[in-house]
Amino acid sequence: MKIQISASLLAAFITATAMAADGNVSSDVQRNANQQERIDQGLKSGALNTREAGKLEREESNVDRAEKRDLRDGNISKGEQRRLTAAQNRVSRDIGREKHDAQTGHPDSASSRRMQADVQRNINQQQRIKHGAQSGTLTNREVGSLERGQAHVDRREARAAANGRVGAAEQGGIQRAENRQSRRVFHKKHNRVS
């Protein structure tokens, strides 16, 4: 009887530890989605211009790459979590700073609408990744791999917006990268090779 109870307690501890680690991962991904939403809101309100949004996407790319690196082994250590939280806090401050500076954007311009569509797609992808982490259809390593893909898309957006304008051809390249990322999310969530 004691052996069964001990085994049950050990199993409960392992499950709780795994859930806590997954909780950190899904909350980190949710924070990415929240920050993408703040960028999108800034573009839609005119508080951010395309160049500022591009700069913020570059910062988001760095956070995504850090998550990918930290999840190589399938877990995020306390030290890695502290560094990741600090990086996310810096991006959050920069979003607030950029939204409240003297520069404004034109939300109805073609360039801003393109950037808004791309950022909205980032939000959707981050939500899909978060749901996969929460439901268990994605392992932490798979989440890390998908965050690498998100970093790639964010960098493309940053490069396109660096001059303050996202052209139709640039958006086409971003959309192709987003389509590849969308397929990767689907395949990893459904355990297909991608």
N, C-alpha and C positions, 0 to 999 in steps of 0.2 A: 504494500500500500504506500509506504514511504517513497519507494522508487517511482511509482506512478505519479505521486504528487510532485516530487522533485522534477520529473520529466515534464509534467504539465507546467510547472512554474518556469522552467527553462524555456519551453516553447512559447509561453506567454511573453517572457522577457525578450526573446529573439524577435517575436512578432512586433512588440511595442517599439523596439529599437529600429526595426526596419520601417515601421510606420512613421516614426519620428524623422528618420532620414528622408523618406519620401515626402513627408510634410514640408521639410525645408526646401526640397527641390521644387515641389509644386507651388509653394509660396514664393520662391524666387522667380519662377516662370510667371506667376500671376503679377508679381511686381513689374516684370518686363512689360506685360500687357497693359498694366495701369499707366506706365510711363509712356508707352506708345499712344494710349488714349489721350494723355495730356498733350502730346505733340500734335495729334490730330485735332483736338479742340483748339489749340493755339493757331493752327493753320486755318481752321474754319472760321474763327473769330477775327482773324487778321492780326492777332497778337504776335504771331510768328510769320516771318517771311520764308520763302523757299530755302534761301541760303542758311538761315538759322536752323531750320528743320534738318537740313542736310548735316550740319555740324553736330546736332544732337543725335542723329542716326549713326554718325561715326562713333560717338561715345557709347551708344547702345551696342554697337558692334563689338566694342572692347569688352563690355560686360558679358555679352554672349560668348565671346572667345574664352573669357575667364571661367565661365560656367562649364564650357566644354572641357577645358583643361582640368578643372577641379573634379569633374565627374569621370575622368579616365578610369579610375579604379572602382567606380560605381558608388562612391560615397563622397560627401563633403565633410571634411574635418572641421572642428571648431575654428581653427585658425583660418582655413579657407573661407568659411562662412563669414568670419569677421571682415576679411579683405573684400569679399564679394558684396557684403552689406555696405561697406565704406564706398566702394565703387558705385553702387546703386544710389547711395546718398549724394555723391558728387553729381551724378547725372540729374537727380531730382532737383538739386539746388540750381544747376545750370538751366534746366527747363524753366524753373520759376524766374530766374534772372533774365533769360531771353524773352519770356512772355511779358515781362514788365519793364523792358527797356524802351527807349524812344523809337526803335525801329518797328515798322508795321508791314504787314503783307497785304496782298490783294486776294482775298479768298475766292473770288470769282474768276481770277485769271486762269488761263489754260494750264500754266505751269503749276500753280497752286493746286488746282483740281487733280492734276496728275499725281502730285506728291501726296495729296489727301487720300487718293485711291490706294497708293502703295502703302501708306502708313496703316490704313484700315485693314489691308490684307495682312500686315504684320500682326495686328491685334488678333485677327482671326486665327492665324497660325499659332501664336503664343497660347491662345485659349485651347486650341486642339491639343497642343503639347501638354498643357497643364491638365486637361481632362484625362489624357492618356496616363500621365504620372499618377494622378489620383485614383484612377480605376484599376491600375496595375497592368494595363495593356502595354505600357512602356516601362522598361527598366530604367534605372538611373543612367546607365551607360548609353542607352538609346536616346534619352533626353539630352545628354551631353552631345551626342552626335548630331541631333536635330538642332541644338543651339549653335553648333558650328555652321550649319546651313543658314540659320537665321542671321548669323554674323556676316556671312557672305552676301546675303540680300541687303542687309543694312549698309554694308560698305558700298555696294553698287548704287544705292540711293544717295549716299553721301557724296560719292564721286559725281553723280549726275547733277546734284544740287549745288555743288561747290561754286559754280559761277552765278548762282542765284536763279537759274532757270532750268527746268526739266523739260527737254524736248520730247516730241512724240517718239523719235527713234530710240532715245535713251530709255523712255518708259517701256518700249517694246522689249529691250534687253532685260530690264528689271522684271517685267512680267514673265519672261521665259524662266528667269531664275526662280521667281515665286512659284511658277508651275512645277518646276523640278522639286522644289522644297515641299510643295503640297503632296506630290506623289510620294516623296520619301516619308512624310508623316504618315500617310495612309499605309504604306507598305510596312513600316515599323510597328504601327499599331495593330496590324493584322498579321504580323510575323511572316512577312514575305521578304524575299531577298531584294534589296534595292541597290 
